[in-house]
C-alpha cells in the first residue's frame, strides 16, 4: 500500500475507532443516567453536561468518516495533497454539524474532537504509514451514481425509495422472496448471500438508503456486505446491472430478488418457500406475525 492509500486508510481507522469509543462511553453514561427516549418530550428537559461533552464527538467522527470515504487516493498527486484533503474533510463535517449545537459544552467538545483528528492526520509521516493495515473497500458514492442506481431499481424492480415488498400493497414480483430477519439470521443468510454473489462475479455492492442525506450511500466490498435497516431508513442493495436486489426493512423483513439468486436460496433452504415473511413480530416458527400479543 502506497503512502497516499495508507494515510487515507489511517484516517478511516481513526474515525471508526473514535466513533466506537465515544459511542460506548455515551451508552455507559445513558445507563448510568437511566436515560429514556421519553425524556426528549418533557418540557424544559435537556441533556446533562456529561452527555453534551460526549455525543457531539461521535457524531463528528461519523461525519468526518463519510467525507473521507468520498475521497479517492488515486486522484491525489502526492501525500501532501492527500493530507490536505483529509484535513478539509474535517472542516466540512464540522461546518455541517456545528449549527445543530448551541450548548457551549457541546461546541467545545466538537472543537476538541476536530483538533484531535487534525493533529493525528498532520503528524503521520512516511515512516508511520509503513505498517498501516488495509481495510475493506468502502466508498461514498456520488449524487449522480445514486440517481442512476435508483433509476435502475425503479425501471427493473419498480422500487421508488420508501417501502417495498412484503410491506408494499399489491402482488410482489414473481422473482422475489421475503423472510423474517429471525429466519434469515438463523440460517446464516448473510454467508449464503455473499457466497452466491461471489459465485455470480459480484465483487462490490451498492447500498442505497431511503434517507440518503442521513446515512451516506456506499459502494462496499462484498466481504462486509450485510443487509441492515439503519438510520438511513429502508436499505436496498444491488450491483451495476441491478439483476438482483436485497431489501432490508424497518419491519424486520429481508427480501431477496432475482431469479438466479432465489434459486440458490431454494437449493440451500429446501423449506424456504413455506417459511416466508408473515409480519414483524418474532414467532417460534421464525416467520413473524402482525399480531402483537
C-alpha positions as CSV (number, residue, x, y, z in Angstrom):
1,X,0.0,0.0,0.0
2,X,1.5,3.3,-1.0
3,X,1.7,6.3,1.4
4,X,-1.4,8.0,0.0
5,X,-3.6,5.0,0.5
6,X,-2.0,4.3,3.8
7,X,-2.8,7.8,5.1
8,X,-6.4,7.6,3.8
9,X,-6.7,4.2,5.5
10,X,-5.3,5.6,8.7
11,X,-7.9,8.4,8.7
12,X,-10.7,5.8,8.1
13,X,-9.4,3.7,11.0
14,X,-9.1,6.7,13.3
15,X,-12.7,7.8,12.7
16,X,-14.1,4.4,13.1
17,X,-12.2,3.8,16.4
18,X,-13.0,7.1,17.9
19,X,-16.7,6.8,16.9
20,X,-16.8,3.4,18.6
21,X,-15.0,4.6,21.7
22,X,-17.3,7.7,22.2
23,X,-20.4,5.7,21.3
24,X,-19.5,3.2,24.0
25,X,-18.9,6.0,26.5
26,X,-22.3,7.5,25.7
27,X,-24.1,4.2,26.1
28,X,-22.5,3.8,29.5
29,X,-23.5,7.3,30.5
30,X,-27.1,6.7,29.4
31,X,-27.2,3.5,31.5
32,X,-25.8,5.5,34.5
33,X,-28.3,8.3,34.0
34,X,-31.2,5.8,33.3
35,X,-31.9,7.7,30.1
36,X,-35.1,7.1,28.2
37,X,-36.3,8.4,24.9
38,X,-39.5,9.8,26.6
39,X,-37.2,12.4,28.2
40,X,-37.0,14.2,24.9
41,X,-40.7,15.2,25.1
42,X,-40.6,16.6,28.6
43,X,-40.9,20.4,28.9
44,X,-37.5,22.1,29.5
45,X,-35.7,18.8,29.6
46,X,-32.1,18.9,28.4
47,X,-29.1,16.6,28.1
48,X,-26.7,16.5,31.0
49,X,-23.3,18.4,30.8
50,X,-21.6,15.0,30.6
51,X,-23.8,14.0,27.7
52,X,-23.0,17.2,25.8
53,X,-19.3,16.5,26.3
54,X,-19.6,13.2,24.6
55,X,-22.2,12.7,21.8
56,X,-21.1,15.6,19.6
57,X,-17.8,13.8,19.3
58,X,-19.0,10.6,17.8
59,X,-21.4,12.4,15.5
60,X,-18.4,14.5,14.2
61,X,-16.3,11.3,13.7
62,X,-19.2,9.8,11.7
63,X,-19.4,12.9,9.6
64,X,-15.6,13.1,9.0
65,X,-15.5,9.4,8.0
66,X,-18.2,9.9,5.4
67,X,-16.3,12.8,4.0
68,X,-13.0,10.9,4.0
69,X,-14.7,8.0,2.2
70,X,-15.8,10.3,-0.7
71,X,-12.1,10.7,-1.4
72,X,-10.1,8.6,-3.8
73,X,-6.4,8.4,-3.0
74,X,-5.5,7.8,-6.7
75,X,-7.0,11.2,-7.5
76,X,-4.3,12.9,-5.3
77,X,-1.0,13.6,-6.9
78,X,1.1,13.1,-3.8
79,X,1.0,12.6,0.0
80,X,0.7,16.3,0.8
81,X,-2.4,16.7,-1.3
82,X,-4.0,13.6,0.3
83,X,-3.2,15.1,3.7
84,X,-4.7,18.4,2.7
85,X,-7.9,16.8,1.5
86,X,-8.3,14.8,4.7
87,X,-8.0,17.9,6.8
88,X,-10.6,19.6,4.6
89,X,-12.9,16.6,5.2
90,X,-12.8,17.5,8.9
91,X,-13.6,21.2,8.2
92,X,-16.6,20.2,6.0
93,X,-18.0,17.8,8.6
94,X,-17.6,20.3,11.5
95,X,-19.1,23.1,9.5
96,X,-22.1,21.0,8.6
97,X,-22.7,19.7,12.2
98,X,-21.9,22.8,14.3
99,X,-25.2,24.8,13.7
100,X,-27.1,22.0,15.5
101,X,-25.4,22.9,18.8
102,X,-25.9,25.9,21.0
103,X,-24.7,24.5,24.2
104,X,-21.1,25.7,25.0
105,X,-20.0,22.3,26.3
106,X,-21.1,20.6,23.1
107,X,-19.4,23.3,21.0
108,X,-16.2,22.8,23.0
109,X,-16.4,19.0,22.6
110,X,-16.9,19.4,18.9
111,X,-13.9,21.7,18.5
112,X,-11.7,19.5,20.7
113,X,-12.6,16.4,18.6
114,X,-11.8,18.2,15.4
115,X,-8.5,19.4,16.8
116,X,-7.6,15.8,17.8
117,X,-8.3,14.5,14.3
118,X,-6.4,17.3,12.6
119,X,-3.4,16.7,14.9
120,X,-3.4,13.0,14.2
121,X,-3.5,13.5,10.4
122,X,-0.8,16.2,10.5
123,X,1.7,14.2,12.5
124,X,1.7,11.0,10.4
125,X,4.8,10.7,8.2
126,X,6.0,8.1,5.7
127,X,7.6,6.1,8.5
128,X,4.3,5.9,10.4
129,X,2.4,4.8,7.3
130,X,4.6,1.8,6.5
131,X,2.7,-0.7,8.6
132,X,-0.9,0.5,8.3
133,X,-3.2,-2.5,7.9
134,X,-5.6,-2.3,4.9
135,X,-9.4,-2.0,5.4
136,X,-12.1,-3.4,3.2
137,X,-13.1,-1.2,0.3
138,X,-15.8,1.3,1.2
139,X,-16.6,4.5,-0.8
140,X,-19.4,7.0,-0.5
141,X,-21.0,7.2,-4.0
142,X,-21.7,10.4,-5.8
143,X,-25.1,12.0,-6.3
144,X,-25.1,11.1,-10.0
145,X,-24.3,7.5,-9.2
146,X,-27.1,7.4,-6.7
147,X,-29.6,8.8,-9.2
148,X,-28.6,6.3,-11.8
149,X,-28.9,3.3,-9.5
150,X,-32.2,4.4,-8.1
151,X,-33.4,4.8,-11.7
152,X,-32.3,1.2,-12.4
153,X,-34.1,-0.1,-9.4
154,X,-37.3,1.8,-10.5
155,X,-37.1,0.5,-14.1
156,X,-36.2,-3.1,-13.3
157,X,-37.9,-3.7,-9.9
158,X,-40.5,-0.9,-9.5
159,X,-38.7,0.4,-6.5
160,X,-39.1,4.1,-5.6
161,X,-37.4,4.6,-2.2
162,X,-39.6,4.0,0.8
163,X,-41.1,0.6,1.4
164,X,-41.1,-2.3,-1.0
165,X,-42.4,-5.9,-0.8
166,X,-43.5,-7.5,1.5
167,X,-44.6,-4.2,3.0
168,X,-45.9,-2.6,-0.2
169,X,-49.5,-3.2,-1.2
170,X,-50.2,-5.4,-4.2
171,X,-48.7,-8.6,-5.6
172,X,-44.9,-8.9,-5.3
173,X,-42.8,-9.7,-8.4
174,X,-42.5,-13.4,-9.0
175,X,-38.8,-13.3,-8.8
176,X,-38.7,-12.2,-5.1
177,X,-39.0,-14.0,-1.8
178,X,-39.2,-12.3,1.7
179,X,-38.1,-13.7,5.1
180,X,-38.3,-12.5,8.6
181,X,-34.9,-11.5,9.8
182,X,-35.0,-14.2,12.5
183,X,-35.2,-16.9,9.9
184,X,-32.6,-15.2,7.7
185,X,-30.1,-15.0,10.6
186,X,-30.9,-18.4,12.0
187,X,-29.9,-19.9,8.6
188,X,-26.8,-17.8,8.1
189,X,-28.4,-15.9,5.3
190,X,-25.6,-13.3,5.1
191,X,-23.0,-16.0,4.4
192,X,-25.2,-17.7,1.8
193,X,-25.8,-14.3,0.2
194,X,-22.2,-13.4,0.0
195,X,-21.2,-16.8,-1.4
196,X,-23.9,-16.6,-4.1
197,X,-23.0,-13.1,-5.2
198,X,-19.3,-14.0,-5.3
199,X,-20.0,-17.1,-7.5
200,X,-22.0,-14.7,-9.7
201,X,-19.0,-12.5,-10.1
202,X,-20.1,-9.7,-7.8
203,X,-17.1,-8.1,-6.1
204,X,-18.7,-4.9,-4.8
205,X,-22.2,-4.0,-3.6
206,X,-24.0,-0.7,-3.8
207,X,-26.1,0.1,-0.8
208,X,-28.8,2.8,-1.2
209,X,-31.0,4.2,1.6
210,X,-34.4,5.7,1.9
211,X,-32.9,8.8,3.6
212,X,-29.7,9.2,1.7
213,X,-28.9,12.5,3.5
214,X,-29.0,10.9,6.9
215,X,-26.7,8.0,6.1
216,X,-24.3,8.0,3.1
217,X,-24.9,5.6,0.3
218,X,-21.9,3.4,-0.3
219,X,-20.1,1.1,-2.7
220,X,-18.6,-1.6,-0.4
221,X,-16.6,-4.7,-0.7
222,X,-18.6,-7.9,-0.8
223,X,-16.9,-9.3,2.3
224,X,-18.5,-6.7,4.6
225,X,-22.0,-6.7,2.9
226,X,-24.9,-7.3,5.3
227,X,-28.5,-6.2,4.6
228,X,-29.4,-4.0,7.5
229,X,-32.1,-1.4,8.3
230,X,-30.4,1.6,10.0
231,X,-30.6,5.3,10.5
232,X,-30.8,5.8,6.7
233,X,-34.1,4.0,6.6
234,X,-35.1,1.2,4.2
235,X,-32.0,-0.2,2.6
236,X,-31.6,-1.5,-1.0
237,X,-28.5,-3.4,-2.1
238,X,-27.7,-4.2,-5.7
239,X,-24.9,-4.0,-8.3
240,X,-24.3,-2.1,-11.6
241,X,-26.6,-4.2,-13.7
242,X,-29.3,-4.5,-11.0
243,X,-30.1,-8.1,-11.9
244,X,-30.5,-8.8,-8.2
245,X,-31.7,-6.8,-5.2
246,X,-31.8,-7.3,-1.4
247,X,-34.2,-5.1,0.6
248,X,-33.9,-4.7,4.4
249,X,-37.0,-3.0,6.0
250,X,-37.9,-1.4,9.3
251,X,-40.4,-4.3,9.9
252,X,-37.7,-7.0,10.3
253,X,-38.0,-8.3,6.8
254,X,-35.3,-9.2,4.3
255,X,-36.4,-9.5,0.6
256,X,-34.2,-11.3,-1.9
257,X,-34.9,-10.5,-5.6
258,X,-33.5,-12.1,-8.8
259,X,-34.3,-15.5,-10.4
260,X,-30.8,-16.8,-10.2
261,X,-30.3,-15.6,-6.6
262,X,-33.6,-17.1,-5.4
263,X,-32.7,-20.5,-7.0
264,X,-29.6,-20.6,-4.8
265,X,-31.6,-19.9,-1.7
266,X,-34.2,-22.5,-2.6
267,X,-31.5,-25.1,-3.3
268,X,-29.8,-24.4,0.1
269,X,-33.0,-23.9,2.1
270,X,-35.5,-26.5,0.8
271,X,-38.2,-25.3,3.1
272,X,-37.9,-21.6,2.4
273,X,-41.0,-21.3,0.3
274,X,-43.1,-22.3,3.3
275,X,-41.1,-20.1,5.7
276,X,-41.8,-16.7,4.1
277,X,-42.4,-13.5,6.0
278,X,-45.7,-13.1,7.9
279,X,-45.1,-10.0,9.9
280,X,-42.6,-8.0,12.1
281,X,-43.1,-9.6,15.5
282,X,-41.0,-12.7,16.3
283,X,-42.6,-16.1,16.4
284,X,-41.3,-19.6,17.2
285,X,-41.5,-20.6,13.5
286,X,-39.3,-17.6,12.6
287,X,-41.9,-16.3,10.1
288,X,-43.1,-13.5,12.2
289,X,-46.6,-12.2,12.7
290,X,-48.6,-8.9,12.5
291,X,-50.4,-9.7,15.7
292,X,-48.9,-8.3,18.8
293,X,-49.5,-10.5,21.9
